[in-house]
Amino acid sequence: MFMDIKVGVIMDRQFYKEELGNMIAENAKLKQQVLDLTLENAELKDKVLDLGGEYEEDKDDRQLDLFNVSK
């Protein structure tokens, strides 16, 4: 979803409320997707270990910190 806001247009109160509601709903969906992917990742790690593979957390992987919503 992309917002279609014209530059220089003053948002009225109703428009602001609607956009805020849309953003809150989208944020909730995104948080749920992050949670689902985190759980799926944990399950895959468990499968690797169950099959005799090795898994080691990369302590210096800053990329994953970008998606940490618990901070």
C-alpha positions as CSV (number, residue, x, y, z in Angstrom):
1,M,0.0,0.0,0.0
2,F,1.4,3.4,-1.0
3,M,0.0,6.7,0.2
4,D,-1.1,9.0,-2.4
5,I,-0.6,12.4,-0.8
6,K,0.0,15.5,-2.9
7,V,2.7,17.9,-1.7
8,G,1.4,21.0,-0.2
9,V,-2.1,19.7,0.6
10,I,-3.2,20.2,4.1
11,M,-4.6,17.0,5.6
12,D,-8.0,17.3,7.1
13,R,-8.8,15.5,10.4
14,Q,-10.8,12.7,8.8
15,F,-8.1,11.9,6.2
16,Y,-5.5,11.9,8.9
17,K,-7.5,9.5,11.0
18,E,-8.1,7.1,8.1
19,E,-4.4,7.1,7.1
20,L,-3.3,6.6,10.7
21,G,-5.7,3.7,10.9
22,N,-4.4,2.2,7.7
23,M,-0.8,2.5,8.9
24,I,-1.6,0.9,12.2
25,A,-3.3,-2.0,10.5
26,E,-0.4,-2.4,8.1
27,N,2.1,-2.3,10.9
28,A,0.2,-5.0,12.8
29,K,0.3,-7.2,9.6
30,L,4.0,-6.6,9.2
31,K,4.7,-7.5,12.9
32,Q,2.7,-10.7,12.4
33,Q,4.8,-11.5,9.3
34,V,8.0,-11.0,11.2
35,L,6.8,-13.2,14.0
36,D,5.7,-15.9,11.5
37,L,9.1,-15.8,9.7
38,T,11.0,-15.9,13.0
39,L,9.1,-19.0,14.1
40,E,9.6,-20.6,10.7
41,N,13.3,-19.8,10.9
42,A,13.5,-21.4,14.4
43,E,11.8,-24.5,13.1
44,L,14.2,-24.8,10.2
45,K,17.1,-24.4,12.6
46,D,15.7,-27.3,14.7
47,K,15.3,-29.5,11.5
48,V,19.0,-28.9,10.6
49,L,20.0,-29.9,14.1
50,D,17.7,-32.9,14.1
51,L,19.2,-34.1,10.9
52,G,22.7,-34.0,12.4
53,G,23.7,-30.7,10.9
54,E,25.4,-27.9,12.7
55,Y,24.1,-24.5,13.3
56,E,25.9,-21.6,14.9
57,E,24.5,-18.2,15.5
58,D,26.5,-15.4,13.8
59,K,27.1,-12.9,16.6
60,D,28.2,-10.2,14.2
61,D,25.3,-10.4,11.9
62,R,23.9,-6.9,12.0
63,Q,21.5,-7.5,9.2
64,L,19.2,-9.5,11.4
65,D,19.1,-6.7,14.0
66,L,17.3,-4.5,11.4
67,F,14.2,-6.7,11.8
68,N,14.2,-7.1,15.5
69,V,10.8,-5.6,16.5
70,S,11.3,-6.4,20.2
71,K,13.7,-3.5,20.7
